[in-house]
């Protein structure tokens, strides 16, 4: 069964130009697995996120 895509996939801070592990403005060295897999709600601050949380992409 295929689950929901990571919340990161719809975040405006995701760096879509980088190959390899997912990176973003909040986590330029790589998004923590707990956020990526949805174990942590990144609508709220999380350690090391540089004060940047999830925001949906603008249409």
ChimeraX commands (.cxc) that place a marker at each C-alpha (Angstrom):
marker #1 position 0.00,0.00,0.00 radius 0.5
marker #1 position 1.31,3.43,-0.90 radius 0.5
marker #1 position 0.94,6.08,1.80 radius 0.5
marker #1 position 0.59,9.81,1.63 radius 0.5
marker #1 position 3.50,11.76,0.14 radius 0.5
marker #1 position 5.68,13.58,2.67 radius 0.5
marker #1 position 4.36,16.96,3.81 radius 0.5
marker #1 position 7.71,18.32,2.61 radius 0.5
marker #1 position 6.64,17.63,-0.98 radius 0.5
marker #1 position 4.13,20.51,-0.83 radius 0.5
marker #1 position 6.24,22.94,1.23 radius 0.5
marker #1 position 7.42,26.19,-0.33 radius 0.5
marker #1 position 10.77,25.87,1.49 radius 0.5
marker #1 position 11.76,22.57,-0.18 radius 0.5
marker #1 position 14.86,22.91,-2.34 radius 0.5
marker #1 position 13.68,21.11,-5.45 radius 0.5
marker #1 position 16.93,21.65,-7.36 radius 0.5
marker #1 position 19.10,19.41,-5.18 radius 0.5
marker #1 position 19.58,15.74,-6.00 radius 0.5
marker #1 position 19.90,13.19,-3.23 radius 0.5
marker #1 position 18.36,13.43,0.22 radius 0.5
marker #1 position 15.66,16.05,0.58 radius 0.5
marker #1 position 16.85,19.48,1.72 radius 0.5
marker #1 position 15.12,22.76,2.46 radius 0.5
marker #1 position 15.65,26.22,3.91 radius 0.5
marker #1 position 14.91,24.89,7.41 radius 0.5
marker #1 position 17.25,21.92,7.01 radius 0.5
marker #1 position 19.90,22.70,4.38 radius 0.5
marker #1 position 21.93,19.63,5.40 radius 0.5
marker #1 position 18.97,17.25,5.05 radius 0.5
marker #1 position 15.45,16.99,6.42 radius 0.5
marker #1 position 15.22,14.86,9.58 radius 0.5
marker #1 position 13.49,11.53,8.97 radius 0.5
marker #1 position 10.92,12.21,11.72 radius 0.5
marker #1 position 9.70,15.25,9.80 radius 0.5
marker #1 position 10.01,13.65,6.38 radius 0.5
marker #1 position 7.97,10.58,7.36 radius 0.5
marker #1 position 5.35,12.59,9.25 radius 0.5
marker #1 position 6.24,11.41,12.76 radius 0.5
marker #1 position 6.62,15.08,13.72 radius 0.5
marker #1 position 4.17,17.85,12.74 radius 0.5
marker #1 position 6.35,20.53,11.19 radius 0.5
marker #1 position 3.55,23.09,11.31 radius 0.5
marker #1 position 5.11,23.68,14.74 radius 0.5
marker #1 position 8.76,24.48,15.57 radius 0.5
marker #1 position 11.13,21.53,15.74 radius 0.5
marker #1 position 14.73,21.41,16.89 radius 0.5
marker #1 position 17.22,22.73,14.38 radius 0.5
marker #1 position 14.67,24.15,11.95 radius 0.5
marker #1 position 16.23,27.64,11.98 radius 0.5
marker #1 position 12.82,29.16,12.82 radius 0.5
marker #1 position 11.30,27.91,9.55 radius 0.5
marker #1 position 8.27,25.63,9.55 radius 0.5
marker #1 position 6.03,24.12,6.87 radius 0.5
marker #1 position 4.26,26.54,4.56 radius 0.5
marker #1 position 2.29,25.37,1.53 radius 0.5
marker #1 position 3.53,26.24,-1.96 radius 0.5
marker #1 position 1.91,29.24,-3.51 radius 0.5
marker #1 position -0.21,28.52,-6.54 radius 0.5
marker link #1:1,2 radius 0.2
marker link #1:2,3 radius 0.2
marker link #1:3,4 radius 0.2
marker link #1:4,5 radius 0.2
marker link #1:5,6 radius 0.2
marker link #1:6,7 radius 0.2
marker link #1:7,8 radius 0.2
marker link #1:8,9 radius 0.2
marker link #1:9,10 radius 0.2
marker link #1:10,11 radius 0.2
marker link #1:11,12 radius 0.2
marker link #1:12,13 radius 0.2
marker link #1:13,14 radius 0.2
marker link #1:14,15 radius 0.2
marker link #1:15,16 radius 0.2
marker link #1:16,17 radius 0.2
marker link #1:17,18 radius 0.2
marker link #1:18,19 radius 0.2
marker link #1:19,20 radius 0.2
marker link #1:20,21 radius 0.2
marker link #1:21,22 radius 0.2
marker link #1:22,23 radius 0.2
marker link #1:23,24 radius 0.2
marker link #1:24,25 radius 0.2
marker link #1:25,26 radius 0.2
marker link #1:26,27 radius 0.2
marker link #1:27,28 radius 0.2
marker link #1:28,29 radius 0.2
marker link #1:29,30 radius 0.2
marker link #1:30,31 radius 0.2
marker link #1:31,32 radius 0.2
marker link #1:32,33 radius 0.2
marker link #1:33,34 radius 0.2
marker link #1:34,35 radius 0.2
marker link #1:35,36 radius 0.2
marker link #1:36,37 radius 0.2
marker link #1:37,38 radius 0.2
marker link #1:38,39 radius 0.2
marker link #1:39,40 radius 0.2
marker link #1:40,41 radius 0.2
marker link #1:41,42 radius 0.2
marker link #1:42,43 radius 0.2
marker link #1:43,44 radius 0.2
marker link #1:44,45 radius 0.2
marker link #1:45,46 radius 0.2
marker link #1:46,47 radius 0.2
marker link #1:47,48 radius 0.2
marker link #1:48,49 radius 0.2
marker link #1:49,50 radius 0.2
marker link #1:50,51 radius 0.2
marker link #1:51,52 radius 0.2
marker link #1:52,53 radius 0.2
marker link #1:53,54 radius 0.2
marker link #1:54,55 radius 0.2
marker link #1:55,56 radius 0.2
marker link #1:56,57 radius 0.2
marker link #1:57,58 radius 0.2
marker link #1:58,59 radius 0.2
view
